[in-house]
Amino acid sequence: MSENFPDYVDVDYDDGNGEDPVDYQHIQDKIEKAIEVTREGLEEYENPAVMWTGGKDSTLTLYFIKEVADRFDLEVPPAVFIDHYQHFDEIHDFVDHWADEWDLEVIYARNEDVGEYVDEHGLEPGDDIDISELSEHNQHHVREILEYEEDTFPFLLDTYVGNHLLKTVALNDALETHDIDGVISGVRWDEQEARADETFFSPRHDPDIYPPHDRIQPILQFDEAAVWEAFWNFVVPDTVENFPEEGYVPEADDDLPEGVEQDDIPISPKYFAGFRSLGSEVSTEKSDEDPAWLQDLEGTTERAGRAQDKEDLMERLRDLGYM
């Protein structure tokens, strides 16, 4: 990374401070702000990248990046996909398919040391990993940064040690390897309390914790309902041939316009199947039988299907570099 970072970046780190989704009342207000933040992110940073999980928020963010890059003659940055070894197979298939459709460069961030240990010992999720057999790099994170004192930890994504090694360490190593100075991510104010105070440009400059970089967050102002409104009225009509230009909201996985298949739509099939939030295969359950956008978005919790032990640790995890 340039020795001059962050001096060469001219962004307002207070932009969005004290705001929430109600400050952007209409979908057009939300979209205009997303375009503004995305354009600034692509123009200001020397080596930006977009975080892509295959979920709705990061895919919406990727849509804005593609649209802005095309409109203002900018380059589409690479996408970083954190492979934590516990994804649904459908997530891998979705990412591979749309990376090919959209001609994306994808950086697969993995903690290969942990992955090799798991393969060598034939572990299943929940089995114990012996910390003493991991690399010095991983042992340093466990002992010195997390101050974890046990001899083992379970091979589970949604735990303090597991999440940090499988996601945060993998991400930070990728940022360093690829010299990334701006991470464009799809976090939202309404998604979690730990994210409610984020700003559109959020500094991560402490070299003792992570490779110095900024978080660029174009869809903070969206709530869950607005994400789906944007998909069915803008993203899908703009992306899918034979889809009505005026938009259309399907009521089931087989309720699609004539000539359109589910694979044609840049929305994970897990959302059609009733999942509202996508985490690890072993700790995420569907919220309902209805597709995600038809569920009670205001009266129920979006991440209720996710393991809550990790959710409760979110603030501590974010301090270490988690998204």
Secondary structure as UniProt FT lines:
FT   TURN            3..8
FT   TURN            13..18
FT   HELIX           21..23
FT   HELIX           27..44
FT   STRAND          48..51
FT   HELIX           56..71
FT   TURN            72..73
FT   STRAND          79..82
FT   HELIX           89..101
FT   TURN            102..103
FT   STRAND          106..109
FT   HELIX           112..121
FT   TURN            125..126
FT   STRAND          128..130
FT   HELIX           131..133
FT   HELIX           136..140
FT   HELIX           141..145
FT   STRAND          152..154
FT   TURN            157..158
FT   HELIX           160..163
FT   HELIX           164..169
FT   HELIX           170..177
FT   TURN            178..179
FT   STRAND          182..184
FT   TURN            189..191
FT   HELIX           193..195
FT   TURN            196..197
FT   STRAND          201..204
FT   TURN            207..209
FT   STRAND          213..216
FT   TURN            218..221
FT   HELIX           224..230
FT   HELIX           231..235
FT   HELIX           236..239
FT   TURN            241..242
FT   TURN            245..246
FT   TURN            253..254
FT   TURN            258..259
FT   HELIX           262..264
FT   HELIX           269..272
FT   TURN            273..274
FT   TURN            281..283
FT   HELIX           292..294
FT   TURN            297..299
FT   TURN            302..305
FT   HELIX           308..312
FT   HELIX           314..319
FT   TURN            320..321
//
